[in-house]
Amino acid sequence: MVLTTPHFVSTHPGDHFAIAFAPLSFDEVYRLADDPANGAIVVMSGMVRDNTDGNSVIALEYQAYEPMAIEVFRQIAAQIRNTWSDVTHVVIHHRTGRLEVGEISVLVAVGSPHRSEAFEACRYAIDTLKHNAPIWKKEHWADGSSSWVSIGACEQPGENC
């Protein structure tokens, strides 16, 4: 499957950012992070789970302010490169629209010569994305109710949100 990317911004040739309505491709994100200089590629796949705080979830609906979200992704990549200078690739793709339980909502991949930097940078990327990106989700529960939640509602990056 080829991901069509309506918005693409990169300040480094090894970076790729997308907000997409179509399903995300794990294989494509991995390929975009691949490089002969890598000793590791860490991929984080965020998925729609079937519950939140004891409520049965049947679906999530994502909306994003796309230009600003892509800019946040670019800033995340820039900060990664300032902290882990050997990183070869930063790939961040996020979905919008209605997603059912089990579907992938976000993919973050970081390629690096060393695994520790790849793990740390990937965790930084997803935690910072959840804190800073203008992306909202509407949780649809089994009882027919729903509620909008900002994925940036965490007090600090790294919190379990």
BASEVEX-636593 format. One record per atom (N, C-alpha, C): residue number from 1; residue in three letters; atom name; z, y, x. Coordinates in steps of 0.02 Angstrom, whole numbers, plus 50000, padded with zeros to 5 digits. Layout:
+-----+---------+-------+-------+-------+-------+
: num : residuo : atomo :    c3 :    c2 :    c1 :
+-----+---------+-------+-------+-------+-------+
: NUM :     ALA :    CA :     Z :     Y :     X :
...
+-----+---------+-------+-------+-------+-------+
This chain:
+-----+---------+-------+-------+-------+-------+
: num : residuo : atomo :    c3 :    c2 :    c1 :
+-----+---------+-------+-------+-------+-------+
:   1 :     MET :     N : 50000 : 49942 : 50042 :
:   1 :     MET :    CA : 50000 : 50000 : 50000 :
:   1 :     MET :     C : 50000 : 50062 : 50045 :
:   2 :     VAL :     N : 49961 : 50111 : 50027 :
:   2 :     VAL :    CA : 49958 : 50174 : 50063 :
:   2 :     VAL :     C : 49996 : 50226 : 50023 :
:   3 :     LEU :     N : 50042 : 50260 : 50055 :
:   3 :     LEU :    CA : 50081 : 50313 : 50021 :
:   3 :     LEU :     C : 50041 : 50377 : 50024 :
:   4 :     THR :     N : 50029 : 50407 : 49967 :
:   4 :     THR :    CA : 49997 : 50472 : 49966 :
:   4 :     THR :     C : 50051 : 50524 : 49967 :
:   5 :     THR :     N : 50046 : 50571 : 50012 :
:   5 :     THR :    CA : 50098 : 50619 : 50024 :
:   5 :     THR :     C : 50075 : 50688 : 50002 :
:   6 :     PRO :     N : 50103 : 50714 : 49947 :
:   6 :     PRO :    CA : 50082 : 50780 : 49924 :
:   6 :     PRO :     C : 50106 : 50836 : 49970 :
:   7 :     HIS :     N : 50163 : 50826 : 50003 :
:   7 :     HIS :    CA : 50190 : 50877 : 50048 :
:   7 :     HIS :     C : 50205 : 50845 : 50115 :
:   8 :     PHE :     N : 50179 : 50873 : 50169 :
:   8 :     PHE :    CA : 50191 : 50847 : 50236 :
:   8 :     PHE :     C : 50202 : 50905 : 50283 :
:   9 :     VAL :     N : 50257 : 50904 : 50318 :
:   9 :     VAL :    CA : 50273 : 50956 : 50367 :
:   9 :     VAL :     C : 50299 : 50920 : 50429 :
:  10 :     SER :     N : 50277 : 50940 : 50487 :
:  10 :     SER :    CA : 50303 : 50910 : 50548 :
:  10 :     SER :     C : 50299 : 50960 : 50604 :
:  11 :     THR :     N : 50353 : 50965 : 50641 :
:  11 :     THR :    CA : 50352 : 51006 : 50701 :
:  11 :     THR :     C : 50347 : 50962 : 50762 :
:  12 :     HIS :     N : 50350 : 50898 : 50753 :
:  12 :     HIS :    CA : 50344 : 50848 : 50807 :
:  12 :     HIS :     C : 50294 : 50796 : 50784 :
:  13 :     PRO :     N : 50248 : 50776 : 50828 :
:  13 :     PRO :    CA : 50198 : 50727 : 50805 :
:  13 :     PRO :     C : 50226 : 50659 : 50785 :
:  14 :     GLY :     N : 50288 : 50644 : 50804 :
:  14 :     GLY :    CA : 50318 : 50581 : 50785 :
:  14 :     GLY :     C : 50356 : 50582 : 50720 :
:  15 :     ASP :     N : 50354 : 50638 : 50685 :
:  15 :     ASP :    CA : 50393 : 50645 : 50623 :
:  15 :     ASP :     C : 50348 : 50642 : 50562 :
:  16 :     HIS :     N : 50376 : 50617 : 50507 :
:  16 :     HIS :    CA : 50339 : 50614 : 50444 :
:  16 :     HIS :     C : 50388 : 50621 : 50387 :
:  17 :     PHE :     N : 50373 : 50667 : 50341 :
:  17 :     PHE :    CA : 50417 : 50681 : 50285 :
:  17 :     PHE :     C : 50377 : 50679 : 50220 :
:  18 :     ALA :     N : 50406 : 50652 : 50168 :
:  18 :     ALA :    CA : 50370 : 50648 : 50104 :
:  18 :     ALA :     C : 50419 : 50648 : 50046 :
:  19 :     ILE :     N : 50397 : 50680 : 49993 :
:  19 :     ILE :    CA : 50427 : 50675 : 49927 :
:  19 :     ILE :     C : 50371 : 50644 : 49884 :
:  20 :     ALA :     N : 50384 : 50586 : 49854 :
:  20 :     ALA :    CA : 50330 : 50551 : 49820 :
:  20 :     ALA :     C : 50353 : 50524 : 49753 :
:  21 :     PHE :     N : 50308 : 50526 : 49704 :
:  21 :     PHE :    CA : 50320 : 50497 : 49639 :
:  21 :     PHE :     C : 50307 : 50421 : 49642 :
:  22 :     ALA :     N : 50260 : 50400 : 49683 :
:  22 :     ALA :    CA : 50242 : 50330 : 49690 :
:  22 :     ALA :     C : 50296 : 50291 : 49727 :
:  23 :     PRO :     N : 50300 : 50226 : 49716 :
:  23 :     PRO :    CA : 50349 : 50185 : 49753 :
:  23 :     PRO :     C : 50341 : 50194 : 49828 :
:  24 :     LEU :     N : 50398 : 50192 : 49863 :
:  24 :     LEU :    CA : 50399 : 50200 : 49936 :
:  24 :     LEU :     C : 50384 : 50132 : 49969 :
:  25 :     SER :     N : 50353 : 50136 : 50027 :
:  25 :     SER :    CA : 50335 : 50076 : 50064 :
:  25 :     SER :     C : 50377 : 50069 : 50127 :
:  26 :     PHE :     N : 50420 : 50017 : 50127 :
:  26 :     PHE :    CA : 50460 : 50001 : 50186 :
:  26 :     PHE :     C : 50414 : 49989 : 50246 :
:  27 :     ASP :     N : 50360 : 49951 : 50235 :
:  27 :     ASP :    CA : 50314 : 49936 : 50290 :
:  27 :     ASP :     C : 50283 : 49999 : 50319 :
:  28 :     GLU :     N : 50263 : 50046 : 50276 :
:  28 :     GLU :    CA : 50233 : 50107 : 50301 :
:  28 :     GLU :     C : 50283 : 50149 : 50341 :
:  29 :     VAL :     N : 50343 : 50155 : 50316 :
:  29 :     VAL :    CA : 50394 : 50194 : 50351 :
:  29 :     VAL :     C : 50409 : 50163 : 50419 :
:  30 :     TYR :     N : 50414 : 50097 : 50422 :
:  30 :     TYR :    CA : 50425 : 50063 : 50485 :
:  30 :     TYR :     C : 50366 : 50077 : 50533 :
:  31 :     ARG :     N : 50305 : 50071 : 50507 :
:  31 :     ARG :    CA : 50246 : 50083 : 50549 :
:  31 :     ARG :     C : 50246 : 50154 : 50576 :
:  32 :     LEU :     N : 50264 : 50203 : 50534 :
:  32 :     LEU :    CA : 50266 : 50273 : 50556 :
:  32 :     LEU :     C : 50318 : 50285 : 50609 :
:  33 :     ALA :     N : 50371 : 50245 : 50612 :
:  33 :     ALA :    CA : 50424 : 50253 : 50662 :
:  33 :     ALA :     C : 50411 : 50211 : 50725 :
:  34 :     ASP :     N : 50361 : 50168 : 50722 :
:  34 :     ASP :    CA : 50347 : 50123 : 50778 :
:  34 :     ASP :     C : 50316 : 50160 : 50836 :
:  35 :     ASP :     N : 50333 : 50139 : 50897 :
:  35 :     ASP :    CA : 50308 : 50170 : 50957 :
:  35 :     ASP :     C : 50321 : 50123 : 51016 :
:  36 :     PRO :     N : 50275 : 50118 : 51064 :
:  36 :     PRO :    CA : 50288 : 50074 : 51122 :
:  36 :     PRO :     C : 50350 : 50094 : 51163 :
:  37 :     ALA :     N : 50372 : 50157 : 51157 :
:  37 :     ALA :    CA : 50431 : 50179 : 51194 :
:  37 :     ALA :     C : 50496 : 50158 : 51161 :
:  38 :     ASN :     N : 50492 : 50134 : 51099 :
:  38 :     ASN :    CA : 50553 : 50115 : 51062 :
:  38 :     ASN :     C : 50581 : 50049 : 51087 :
:  39 :     GLY :     N : 50647 : 50048 : 51090 :
:  39 :     GLY :    CA : 50684 : 49986 : 51098 :
:  39 :     GLY :     C : 50716 : 49968 : 51031 :
:  40 :     ALA :     N : 50714 : 50015 : 50984 :
:  40 :     ALA :    CA : 50745 : 50005 : 50918 :
:  40 :     ALA :     C : 50712 : 50049 : 50866 :
:  41 :     ILE :     N : 50707 : 50023 : 50806 :
:  41 :     ILE :    CA : 50691 : 50062 : 50747 :
:  41 :     ILE :     C : 50744 : 50043 : 50696 :
:  42 :     VAL :     N : 50780 : 50094 : 50673 :
:  42 :     VAL :    CA : 50830 : 50083 : 50621 :
:  42 :     VAL :     C : 50803 : 50113 : 50556 :
:  43 :     VAL :     N : 50802 : 50072 : 50504 :
:  43 :     VAL :    CA : 50778 : 50095 : 50439 :
:  43 :     VAL :     C : 50835 : 50089 : 50389 :
:  44 :     MET :     N : 50848 : 50143 : 50353 :
:  44 :     MET :    CA : 50898 : 50143 : 50300 :
:  44 :     MET :     C : 50860 : 50146 : 50234 :
:  45 :     SER :     N : 50873 : 50100 : 50189 :
:  45 :     SER :    CA : 50840 : 50097 : 50125 :
:  45 :     SER :     C : 50893 : 50109 : 50071 :
:  46 :     GLY :     N : 50887 : 50165 : 50036 :
:  46 :     GLY :    CA : 50932 : 50180 : 49980 :
:  46 :     GLY :     C : 50902 : 50154 : 49916 :
:  47 :     MET :     N : 50941 : 50118 : 49878 :
:  47 :     MET :    CA : 50915 : 50085 : 49817 :
:  47 :     MET :     C : 50957 : 50105 : 49757 :
:  48 :     VAL :     N : 50928 : 50097 : 49698 :
:  48 :     VAL :    CA : 50964 : 50109 : 49635 :
:  48 :     VAL :     C : 51008 : 50048 : 49622 :
:  49 :     ARG :     N : 51073 : 50061 : 49618 :
:  49 :     ARG :    CA : 51120 : 50006 : 49604 :
:  49 :     ARG :     C : 51137 : 50006 : 49530 :
:  50 :     ASP :     N : 51167 : 49951 : 49508 :
:  50 :     ASP :    CA : 51178 : 49941 : 49437 :
:  50 :     ASP :     C : 51243 : 49970 : 49410 :
:  51 :     ASN :     N : 51280 : 50009 : 49451 :
:  51 :     ASN :    CA : 51343 : 50038 : 49427 :
:  51 :     ASN :     C : 51362 : 50099 : 49467 :
:  52 :     THR :     N : 51400 : 50143 : 49436 :
:  52 :     THR :    CA : 51429 : 50201 : 49469 :
:  52 :     THR :     C : 51497 : 50213 : 49437 :
:  53 :     ASP :     N : 51549 : 50211 : 49479 :
:  53 :     ASP :    CA : 51617 : 50224 : 49455 :
:  53 :     ASP :     C : 51634 : 50184 : 49392 :
:  54 :     GLY :     N : 51615 : 50120 : 49392 :
:  54 :     GLY :    CA : 51631 : 50077 : 49336 :
:  54 :     GLY :     C : 51585 : 50081 : 49276 :
:  55 :     ASN :     N : 51536 : 50127 : 49278 :
:  55 :     ASN :    CA : 51487 : 50133 : 49224 :
:  55 :     ASN :     C : 51425 : 50092 : 49241 :
:  56 :     SER :     N : 51399 : 50056 : 49193 :
:  56 :     SER :    CA : 51339 : 50016 : 49203 :
:  56 :     SER :     C : 51277 : 50061 : 49202 :
:  57 :     VAL :     N : 51242 : 50062 : 49257 :
:  57 :     VAL :    CA : 51182 : 50104 : 49265 :
:  57 :     VAL :     C : 51120 : 50063 : 49250 :
:  58 :     ILE :     N : 51074 : 50091 : 49210 :
:  58 :     ILE :    CA : 51011 : 50056 : 49197 :
:  58 :     ILE :     C : 50953 : 50088 : 49234 :
:  59 :     ALA :     N : 50959 : 50152 : 49254 :
:  59 :     ALA :    CA : 50906 : 50186 : 49289 :
:  59 :     ALA :     C : 50932 : 50252 : 49318 :
:  60 :     LEU :     N : 50895 : 50278 : 49366 :
:  60 :     LEU :    CA : 50907 : 50345 : 49392 :
:  60 :     LEU :     C : 50842 : 50384 : 49386 :
:  61 :     GLU :     N : 50848 : 50448 : 49376 :
:  61 :     GLU :    CA : 50790 : 50493 : 49373 :
:  61 :     GLU :     C : 50801 : 50547 : 49426 :
:  62 :     TYR :     N : 50753 : 50552 : 49473 :
:  62 :     TYR :    CA : 50760 : 50601 : 49527 :
:  62 :     TYR :     C : 50713 : 50659 : 49518 :
:  63 :     GLN :     N : 50738 : 50719 : 49533 :
:  63 :     GLN :    CA : 50697 : 50779 : 49537 :
:  63 :     GLN :     C : 50714 : 50813 : 49603 :
:  64 :     ALA :     N : 50665 : 50848 : 49630 :
:  64 :     ALA :    CA : 50675 : 50882 : 49694 :
:  64 :     ALA :     C : 50640 : 50949 : 49693 :
:  65 :     TYR :     N : 50667 : 50997 : 49727 :
:  65 :     TYR :    CA : 50632 : 51058 : 49742 :
:  65 :     TYR :     C : 50595 : 51043 : 49807 :
:  66 :     GLU :     N : 50533 : 51020 : 49800 :
:  66 :     GLU :    CA : 50497 : 50988 : 49855 :
:  66 :     GLU :     C : 50488 : 51031 : 49918 :
:  67 :     PRO :     N : 50466 : 51093 : 49913 :
:  67 :     PRO :    CA : 50457 : 51132 : 49975 :
:  67 :     PRO :     C : 50522 : 51139 : 50015 :
:  68 :     MET :     N : 50576 : 51151 : 49980 :
:  68 :     MET :    CA : 50640 : 51159 : 50015 :
:  68 :     MET :     C : 50665 : 51092 : 50041 :
:  69 :     ALA :     N : 50656 : 51038 : 50003 :
:  69 :     ALA :    CA : 50677 : 50972 : 50026 :
:  69 :     ALA :     C : 50641 : 50952 : 50089 :
:  70 :     ILE :     N : 50576 : 50964 : 50092 :
:  70 :     ILE :    CA : 50537 : 50949 : 50153 :
:  70 :     ILE :     C : 50563 : 50991 : 50211 :
:  71 :     GLU :     N : 50579 : 51053 : 50198 :
:  71 :     GLU :    CA : 50607 : 51096 : 50251 :
:  71 :     GLU :     C : 50674 : 51069 : 50275 :
:  72 :     VAL :     N : 50716 : 51045 : 50230 :
:  72 :     VAL :    CA : 50780 : 51014 : 50250 :
:  72 :     VAL :     C : 50766 : 50952 : 50292 :
:  73 :     PHE :     N : 50718 : 50911 : 50273 :
:  73 :     PHE :    CA : 50700 : 50852 : 50313 :
:  73 :     PHE :     C : 50680 : 50873 : 50384 :
:  74 :     ARG :     N : 50639 : 50927 : 50388 :
:  74 :     ARG :    CA : 50617 : 50952 : 50453 :
:  74 :     ARG :     C : 50677 : 50976 : 50495 :
:  75 :     GLN :     N : 50724 : 51010 : 50463 :
:  75 :     GLN :    CA : 50784 : 51033 : 50499 :
:  75 :     GLN :     C : 50826 : 50974 : 50523 :
:  76 :     ILE :     N : 50831 : 50923 : 50482 :
:  76 :     ILE :    CA : 50868 : 50863 : 50502 :
:  76 :     ILE :     C : 50836 : 50833 : 50565 :
:  77 :     ALA :     N : 50770 : 50827 : 50564 :
:  77 :     ALA :    CA : 50735 : 50799 : 50623 :
:  77 :     ALA :     C : 50746 : 50842 : 50685 :
:  78 :     ALA :     N : 50744 : 50908 : 50676 :
:  78 :     ALA :    CA : 50755 : 50953 : 50733 :
:  78 :     ALA :     C : 50825 : 50944 : 50761 :
:  79 :     GLN :     N : 50875 : 50938 : 50717 :
:  79 :     GLN :    CA : 50943 : 50928 : 50740 :
:  79 :     GLN :     C : 50951 : 50860 : 50775 :
:  80 :     ILE :     N : 50917 : 50810 : 50748 :
:  80 :     ILE :    CA : 50919 : 50744 : 50781 :
:  80 :     ILE :     C : 50892 : 50750 : 50852 :
:  81 :     ARG :     N : 50836 : 50785 : 50860 :
:  81 :     ARG :    CA : 50806 : 50792 : 50927 :
:  81 :     ARG :     C : 50851 : 50833 : 50973 :
:  82 :     ASN :     N : 50890 : 50880 : 50946 :
:  82 :     ASN :    CA : 50937 : 50918 : 50988 :
:  82 :     ASN :     C : 50995 : 50874 : 51011 :
:  83 :     THR :     N : 51014 : 50826 : 50969 :
:  83 :     THR :    CA : 51072 : 50784 : 50984 :
:  83 :     THR :     C : 51052 : 50720 : 51022 :
:  84 :     TRP :     N : 50998 : 50689 : 51001 :
:  84 :     TRP :    CA : 50974 : 50627 : 51032 :
:  84 :     TRP :     C : 50903 : 50639 : 51056 :
:  85 :     SER :     N : 50896 : 50666 : 51115 :
:  85 :     SER :    CA : 50831 : 50690 : 51140 :
:  85 :     SER :     C : 50780 : 50635 : 51152 :
:  86 :     ASP :     N : 50801 : 50573 : 51157 :
:  86 :     ASP :    CA : 50753 : 50519 : 51169 :
:  86 :     ASP :     C : 50721 : 50492 : 51105 :
:  87 :     VAL :     N : 50743 : 50515 : 51047 :
:  87 :     VAL :    CA : 50714 : 50491 : 50983 :
:  87 :     VAL :     C : 50639 : 50504 : 50983 :
:  88 :     THR :     N : 50601 : 50453 : 50965 :
:  88 :     THR :    CA : 50527 : 50460 : 50965 :
:  88 :     THR :     C : 50500 : 50478 : 50897 :
:  89 :     HIS :     N : 50533 : 50455 : 50843 :
:  89 :     HIS :    CA : 50507 : 50466 : 50775 :
:  89 :     HIS :     C : 50565 : 50474 : 50726 :
:  90 :     VAL :     N : 50556 : 50520 : 50679 :
:  90 :     VAL :    CA : 50601 : 50528 : 50622 :
:  90 :     VAL :     C : 50557 : 50527 : 50560 :
:  91 :     VAL :     N : 50571 : 50480 : 50515 :
:  91 :     VAL :    CA : 50532 : 50473 : 50454 :
:  91 :     VAL :     C : 50580 : 50476 : 50395 :
:  92 :     ILE :     N : 50567 : 50522 : 50349 :
:  92 :     ILE :    CA : 50609 : 50528 : 50289 :
:  92 :     ILE :     C : 50563 : 50533 : 50228 :
:  93 :     HIS :     N : 50568 : 50484 : 50183 :
:  93 :     HIS :    CA : 50530 : 50483 : 50121 :
:  93 :     HIS :     C : 50579 : 50476 : 50063 :
:  94 :     HIS :     N : 50570 : 50516 : 50011 :
:  94 :     HIS :    CA : 50613 : 50513 : 49952 :
:  94 :     HIS :     C : 50570 : 50511 : 49890 :
:  95 :     ARG :     N : 50592 : 50473 : 49841 :
:  95 :     ARG :    CA : 50556 : 50468 : 49777 :
:  95 :     ARG :     C : 50580 : 50519 : 49727 :
:  96 :     THR :     N : 50537 : 50533 : 49679 :
:  96 :     THR :    CA : 50556 : 50571 : 49620 :
:  96 :     THR :     C : 50534 : 50529 : 49559 :
:  97 :     GLY :     N : 50557 : 50550 : 49501 :
:  97 :     GLY :    CA : 50540 : 50514 : 49441 :
:  97 :     GLY :     C : 50594 : 50463 : 49422 :
:  98 :     ARG :     N : 50579 : 50422 : 49373 :
:  98 :     ARG :    CA : 50626 : 50372 : 49348 :
:  98 :     ARG :     C : 50620 : 50308 : 49389 :
:  99 :     LEU :     N : 50677 : 50284 : 49413 :
:  99 :     LEU :    CA : 50681 : 50223 : 49452 :
:  99 :     LEU :     C : 50728 : 50175 : 49419 :
: 100 :     GLU :     N : 50709 : 50113 : 49417 :
: 100 :     GLU :    CA : 50750 : 50060 : 49387 :
: 100 :     GLU :     C : 50796 : 50030 : 49441 :
: 101 :     VAL :     N : 50846 : 49994 : 49419 :
: 101 :     VAL :    CA : 50892 : 49960 : 49464 :
: 101 :     VAL :     C : 50852 : 49916 : 49513 :
: 102 :     GLY :     N : 50868 : 49922 : 49577 :
: 102 :     GLY :    CA : 50835 : 49883 : 49629 :
: 102 :     GLY :     C : 50778 : 49920 : 49664 :
: 103 :     GLU :     N : 50753 : 49975 : 49634 :
: 103 :     GLU :    CA : 50699 : 50011 : 49666 :
: 103 :     GLU :     C : 50725 : 50055 : 49722 :
: 104 :     ILE :     N : 50683 : 50066 : 49772 :
: 104 :     ILE :    CA : 50700 : 50107 : 49830 :
: 104 :     ILE :     C : 50691 : 50180 : 49812 :
: 105 :     SER :     N : 50744 : 50220 : 49824 :
: 105 :     SER :    CA : 50742 : 50291 : 49810 :
: 105 :     SER :     C : 50731 : 50332 : 49873 :
: 106 :     VAL :     N : 50752 : 50307 : 49930 :
: 106 :     VAL :    CA : 50745 : 50344 : 49993 :
: 106 :     VAL :     C : 50739 : 50295 : 50050 :
: 107 :     LEU :     N : 50696 : 50314 : 50098 :
: 107 :     LEU :    CA : 50689 : 50276 : 50160 :
: 107 :     LEU :     C : 50694 : 50325 : 50218 :
: 108 :     VAL :     N : 50737 : 50308 : 50266 :
: 108 :     VAL :    CA : 50745 : 50348 : 50326 :
: 108 :     VAL :     C : 50736 : 50300 : 50385 :
: 109 :     ALA :     N : 50692 : 50317 : 50431 :
: 109 :     ALA :    CA : 50681 : 50276 : 50490 :
: 109 :     ALA :     C : 50685 : 50319 : 50552 :
: 110 :     VAL :     N : 50717 : 50293 : 50603 :
: 110 :     VAL :    CA : 50722 : 50327 : 50667 :
: 110 :     VAL :     C : 50703 : 50278 : 50722 :
: 111 :     GLY :     N : 50655 : 50298 : 50764 :
: 111 :     GLY :    CA : 50635 : 50258 : 50822 :
: 111 :     GLY :     C : 50663 : 50290 : 50885 :
: 112 :     SER :     N : 50687 : 50248 : 50930 :
: 112 :     SER :    CA : 50718 : 50272 : 50991 :
: 112 :     SER :     C : 50716 : 50217 : 51044 :
: 113 :     PRO :     N : 50718 : 50236 : 51108 :
: 113 :     PRO :    CA : 50721 : 50185 : 51160 :
: 113 :     PRO :     C : 50784 : 50142 : 51156 :
: 114 :     HIS :     N : 50838 : 50169 : 51128 :
: 114 :     HIS :    CA : 50902 : 50134 : 51128 :
: 114 :     HIS :     C : 50930 : 50128 : 51057 :
: 115 :     ARG :     N : 50960 : 50071 : 51041 :
: 115 :     ARG :    CA : 50984 : 50058 : 50973 :
: 115 :     ARG :     C : 51041 : 50103 : 50953 :
: 116 :     SER :     N : 51087 : 50119 : 50998 :
: 116 :     SER :    CA : 51144 : 50160 : 50977 :
: 116 :     SER :     C : 51121 : 50228 : 50952 :
: 117 :     GLU :     N : 51074 : 50259 : 50987 :
: 117 :     GLU :    CA : 51048 : 50324 : 50965 :
: 117 :     GLU :     C : 51011 : 50318 : 50899 :
: 118 :     ALA :     N : 50973 : 50264 : 50892 :
: 118 :     ALA :    CA : 50935 : 50254 : 50830 :
: 118 :     ALA :     C : 50983 : 50246 : 50770 :
: 119 :     PHE :     N : 51036 : 50206 : 50779 :
: 119 :     PHE :    CA : 51085 : 50198 : 50725 :
: 119 :     PHE :     C : 51119 : 50264 : 50708 :
: 120 :     GLU :     N : 51143 : 50299 : 50760 :
: 120 :     GLU :    CA : 51179 : 50362 : 50749 :
: 120 :     GLU :     C : 51134 : 50414 : 50716 :
: 121 :     ALA :     N : 51073 : 50421 : 50741 :
: 121 :     ALA :    CA : 51027 : 50471 : 50713 :
: 121 :     ALA :     C : 51008 : 50454 : 50642 :
: 122 :     CYS :     N : 50998 : 50391 : 50626 :
: 122 :     CYS :    CA : 50980 : 50371 : 50558 :
: 122 :     CYS :     C : 51038 : 50386 : 50511 :
: 123 :     ARG :     N : 51098 : 50371 : 50531 :
: 123 :     ARG :    CA : 51156 : 50386 : 50488 :
: 123 :     ARG :     C : 51163 : 50461 : 50479 :
: 124 :     TYR :     N : 51154 : 50499 : 50532 :
: 124 :     TYR :    CA : 51157 : 50572 : 50527 :
: 124 :     TYR :     C : 51105 : 50597 : 50476 :
: 125 :     ALA :     N : 51044 : 50569 : 50481 :
: 125 :     ALA :    CA : 50990 : 50591 : 50437 :
: 125 :     ALA :     C : 51006 : 50580 : 50364 :
: 126 :     ILE :     N : 51028 : 50520 : 50345 :
: 126 :     ILE :    CA : 51041 : 50507 : 50274 :
: 126 :     ILE :     C : 51102 : 50545 : 50249 :
: 127 :     ASP :     N : 51154 : 50550 : 50290 :
: 127 :     ASP :    CA : 51214 : 50587 : 50270 :
: 127 :     ASP :     C : 51198 : 50661 : 50260 :
: 128 :     THR :     N : 51159 : 50689 : 50305 :
: 128 :     THR :    CA : 51143 : 50760 : 50301 :
: 128 :     THR :     C : 51095 : 50773 : 50243 :
: 129 :     LEU :     N : 51047 : 50728 : 50233 :
: 129 :     LEU :    CA : 51001 : 50734 : 50176 :
: 129 :     LEU :     C : 51041 : 50737 : 50111 :
: 130 :     LYS :     N : 51088 : 50690 : 50103 :
: 130 :     LYS :    CA : 51127 : 50688 : 50041 :
: 130 :     LYS :     C : 51168 : 50751 : 50032 :
: 131 :     HIS :     N : 51188 : 50782 : 50086 :
: 131 :     HIS :    CA : 51230 : 50842 : 50082 :
: 131 :     HIS :     C : 51188 : 50905 : 50071 :
: 132 :     ASN :     N : 51128 : 50909 : 50101 :
: 132 :     ASN :    CA : 51090 : 50972 : 50104 :
: 132 :     ASN :     C : 51027 : 50975 : 50062 :
: 133 :     ALA :     N : 50996 : 50919 : 50048 :
: 133 :     ALA :    CA : 50930 : 50921 : 50015 :
: 133 :     ALA :     C : 50936 : 50940 : 49941 :
: 134 :     PRO :     N : 50891 : 50983 : 49917 :
: 134 :     PRO :    CA : 50892 : 51001 : 49846 :
: 134 :     PRO :     C : 50858 : 50946 : 49804 :
: 135 :     ILE :     N : 50895 : 50891 : 49797 :
: 135 :     ILE :    CA : 50872 : 50833 : 49759 :
: 135 :     ILE :     C : 50927 : 50816 : 49709 :
: 136 :     TRP :     N : 50908 : 50806 : 49647 :
: 136 :     TRP :    CA : 50955 : 50790 : 49594 :
: 136 :     TRP :     C : 50937 : 50724 : 49562 :
: 137 :     LYS :     N : 50989 : 50690 : 49538 :
: 137 :     LYS :    CA : 50976 : 50627 : 49503 :
: 137 :     LYS :     C : 51011 : 50628 : 49436 :
: 138 :     LYS :     N : 50978 : 50599 : 49388 :
: 138 :     LYS :    CA : 51007 : 50590 : 49322 :
: 138 :     LYS :     C : 51023 : 50516 : 49314 :
: 139 :     GLU :     N : 51086 : 50502 : 49304 :
: 139 :     GLU :    CA : 51107 : 50432 : 49295 :
: 139 :     GLU :     C : 51101 : 50415 : 49221 :
: 140 :     HIS :     N : 51066 : 50360 : 49207 :
: 140 :     HIS :    CA : 51059 : 50334 : 49139 :
: 140 :     HIS :     C : 51103 : 50272 : 49134 :
: 141 :     TRP :     N : 51150 : 50275 : 49087 :
: 141 :     TRP :    CA : 51198 : 50220 : 49080 :
: 141 :     TRP :     C : 51181 : 50175 : 49022 :
: 142 :     ALA :     N : 51208 : 50115 : 49025 :
: 142 :     ALA :    CA : 51194 : 50064 : 48974 :
: 142 :     ALA :     C : 51215 : 50085 : 48904 :
: 143 :     ASP :     N : 51264 : 50130 : 48899 :
: 143 :     ASP :    CA : 51287 : 50151 : 48833 :
: 143 :     ASP :     C : 51241 : 50204 : 48802 :
: 144 :     GLY :     N : 51186 : 50221 : 48835 :
: 144 :     GLY :    CA : 51138 : 50269 : 48809 :
: 144 :     GLY :     C : 51150 : 50340 : 48832 :
: 145 :     SER :     N : 51206 : 50354 : 48865 :
: 145 :     SER :    CA : 51219 : 50421 : 48889 :
: 145 :     SER :     C : 51189 : 50431 : 48959 :
: 146 :     SER :     N : 51188 : 50493 : 48981 :
: 146 :     SER :    CA : 51161 : 50508 : 49047 :
: 146 :     SER :     C : 51192 : 50573 : 49072 :
: 147 :     SER :     N : 51186 : 50584 : 49137 :
: 147 :     SER :    CA : 51214 : 50644 : 49167 :
: 147 :     SER :     C : 51178 : 50661 : 49232 :
: 148 :     TRP :     N : 51163 : 50726 : 49242 :
: 148 :     TRP :    CA : 51132 : 50748 : 49305 :
: 148 :     TRP :     C : 51186 : 50757 : 49358 :
: 149 :     VAL :     N : 51168 : 50736 : 49420 :
: 149 :     VAL :    CA : 51214 : 50741 : 49477 :
: 149 :     VAL :     C : 51173 : 50764 : 49537 :
: 150 :     SER :     N : 51197 : 50813 : 49574 :
: 150 :     SER :    CA : 51164 : 50833 : 49635 :
: 150 :     SER :     C : 51181 : 50782 : 49688 :
: 151 :     ILE :     N : 51132 : 50755 : 49725 :
: 151 :     ILE :    CA : 51150 : 50709 : 49778 :
: 151 :     ILE :     C : 51181 : 50747 : 49836 :
: 152 :     GLY :     N : 51176 : 50813 : 49835 :
: 152 :     GLY :    CA : 51208 : 50855 : 49885 :
: 152 :     GLY :     C : 51278 : 50874 : 49866 :
: 153 :     ALA :     N : 51309 : 50838 : 49819 :
: 153 :     ALA :    CA : 51375 : 50855 : 49794 :
: 153 :     ALA :     C : 51431 : 50835 : 49840 :
: 154 :     CYS :     N : 51416 : 50801 : 49895 :
: 154 :     CYS :    CA : 51468 : 50781 : 49942 :
: 154 :     CYS :     C : 51501 : 50843 : 49972 :
: 155 :     GLU :     N : 51565 : 50840 : 49983 :
: 155 :     GLU :    CA : 51600 : 50895 : 50016 :
: 155 :     GLU :     C : 51577 : 50899 : 50089 :
: 156 :     GLN :     N : 51572 : 50843 : 50123 :
: 156 :     GLN :    CA : 51554 : 50840 : 50194 :
: 156 :     GLN :     C : 51503 : 50784 : 50205 :
: 157 :     PRO :     N : 51455 : 50794 : 50252 :
: 157 :     PRO :    CA : 51411 : 50738 : 50269 :
: 157 :     PRO :     C : 51453 : 50678 : 50290 :
: 158 :     GLY :     N : 51432 : 50619 : 50271 :
: 158 :     GLY :    CA : 51466 : 50558 : 50289 :
: 158 :     GLY :     C : 51511 : 50532 : 50235 :
: 159 :     GLU :     N : 51525 : 50571 : 50183 :
: 159 :     GLU :    CA : 51566 : 50547 : 50128 :
: 159 :     GLU :     C : 51527 : 50495 : 50088 :
: 160 :     ASN :     N : 51562 : 50451 : 50055 :
: 160 :     ASN :    CA : 51530 : 50400 : 50014 :
: 160 :     ASN :     C : 51510 : 50429 : 49947 :
: 161 :     CYS :     N : 51452 : 50459 : 49943 :
: 161 :     CYS :    CA : 51428 : 50489 : 49881 :
: 161 :     CYS :     C : 51368 : 50451 : 49856 :
+-----+---------+-------+-------+-------+-------+
